[in-house]
Amino acid sequence: MSKSLKLKNNNYWDSKGIAHNKVLLSDILNYSTNEKKIGTWIDGKPVYEKTASITMTKKNEHVQGDFVASNIKYGTILHVFTSVTLSVSLYNMLDSNVLNNLYVENTPGRASRGYLCGFTARDDMLNVPIYAVVLYTKTTD
């Protein structure tokens, strides 16, 4: 970084923007379908981010979307982007019935392991692209 002002907790501010541990905040907010390292988990291992997509084509049927990674240790879906329902996740219920769910399969031995998967019981969620921002650590790091 060029001349910068040091803030608290290894945060810096300069002409390029705000950075933490030399990672620009603007770089963290650039979503990509390519895997990128964005930080460090509590055990010191790298945290990765990748945006994956899925389109539900049939009601009440599990659908497989984009591949995320085969070696996920821990992870979560951080954000969901869609034009129909603005939600942090697509998991929702009505009268104790699950209407939508979006997840990355991570069960050993499953053919869909490492893929973004989901289902919906709603007509308005069919044939609509859904994008999920997935954060994860790897078993190989």
C-alpha positions in Angstrom: 0.0 0.0 0.0 1.1 3.5 -0.6 0.9 6.2 2.1 -1.9 5.1 4.3 -3.5 5.9 7.6 -3.5 3.0 10.1 -6.9 2.5 11.8 -7.6 -0.1 14.6 -7.1 -3.8 14.2 -4.8 -3.9 11.2 -7.2 -1.7 9.2 -5.7 0.9 6.8 -7.2 3.7 4.7 -5.5 5.1 1.7 -6.4 6.4 -1.8 -7.3 2.8 -2.9 -9.9 2.4 -0.1 -10.1 0.6 3.2 -8.0 -2.6 3.7 -7.7 -5.2 6.5 -4.4 -7.1 6.6 -3.6 -5.7 3.1 -6.9 -7.1 1.6 -9.0 -4.3 0.1 -12.6 -4.2 1.2 -13.6 -3.7 -2.5 -11.8 -7.0 -3.4 -13.9 -8.9 -0.8 -17.1 -7.5 -2.3 -16.3 -8.6 -5.9 -18.3 -11.8 -6.4 -16.9 -14.4 -8.8 -17.7 -17.9 -10.1 -14.0 -18.6 -9.6 -12.7 -19.7 -6.2 -10.8 -17.1 -4.3 -9.2 -16.9 -0.9 -10.8 -14.2 1.2 -9.5 -14.7 4.7 -8.5 -17.0 7.5 -10.6 -19.3 9.6 -10.2 -19.6 13.4 -7.9 -22.6 13.0 -5.6 -20.6 10.8 -6.7 -22.3 7.6 -7.7 -20.2 4.5 -11.4 -19.3 3.9 -12.5 -19.5 0.2 -15.5 -17.9 -1.5 -17.2 -18.9 -4.7 -20.5 -17.9 -6.3 -22.5 -20.8 -7.7 -25.9 -20.8 -9.5 -28.8 -23.1 -9.7 -32.2 -23.1 -11.5 -35.1 -25.1 -10.1 -37.0 -26.7 -13.0 -39.5 -29.0 -11.2 -41.6 -28.5 -8.1 -40.7 -30.6 -5.0 -37.7 -32.2 -6.7 -34.1 -31.8 -5.6 -32.0 -30.2 -8.3 -28.3 -30.0 -8.7 -26.6 -26.7 -9.7 -23.0 -25.6 -10.1 -20.1 -27.4 -8.6 -18.5 -25.6 -5.6 -15.7 -27.8 -4.3 -15.0 -31.5 -3.6 -12.9 -31.0 -0.5 -15.1 -28.7 1.8 -14.4 -29.1 5.5 -16.6 -26.3 6.9 -18.8 -23.9 5.1 -22.0 -21.8 4.7 -24.1 -20.1 2.2 -23.5 -16.4 3.0 -25.8 -14.6 0.5 -28.5 -15.6 -2.0 -29.3 -13.4 -5.0 -32.5 -13.9 -7.0 -35.1 -11.8 -8.6 -38.1 -13.5 -6.9 -37.4 -13.7 -3.1 -34.7 -11.5 -1.5 -33.5 -13.6 1.4 -30.3 -14.5 3.1 -31.2 -18.1 2.4 -34.0 -19.7 0.5 -35.0 -21.9 3.4 -38.5 -20.9 4.3 -41.6 -22.7 5.7 -45.3 -22.3 5.8 -47.5 -24.2 8.3 -44.5 -26.5 9.1 -43.9 -27.4 5.5 -40.6 -26.5 3.9 -41.2 -24.5 0.7 -37.6 -23.9 -0.4 -34.2 -25.0 0.5 -30.7 -24.3 -0.9 -27.6 -26.1 0.3 -24.2 -27.4 -0.7 -24.2 -31.2 -0.4 -21.2 -32.3 1.7 -22.1 -35.9 2.8 -19.3 -38.4 1.9 -20.3 -40.8 -0.8 -23.2 -38.7 -2.3 -23.0 -38.2 -6.0 -23.9 -34.6 -5.6 -21.1 -33.9 -3.0 -19.6 -30.5 -3.6 -22.6 -29.2 -5.6 -25.1 -26.4 -4.9 -28.4 -28.2 -4.6 -32.0 -27.2 -3.7 -35.7 -27.6 -4.2 -38.8 -25.5 -4.2 -42.6 -26.0 -3.8 -43.3 -22.6 -5.3 -44.3 -21.9 -8.9 -42.7 -18.5 -8.9 -39.3 -20.0 -8.0 -39.2 -22.3 -11.1 -36.9 -21.5 -14.0 -35.4 -18.5 -12.2 -31.6 -18.3 -11.9 -30.5 -18.3 -8.2 -27.0 -17.3 -7.2 -25.4 -18.4 -3.9 -22.2 -17.0 -2.4 -20.6 -19.9 -0.6 -17.8 -19.6 2.0 -15.8 -22.7 2.9 -12.5 -24.1 4.2 -10.9 -27.2 2.6 -9.9 -30.6 4.0 -6.7 -30.3 2.0 -5.3 -27.1 3.6 
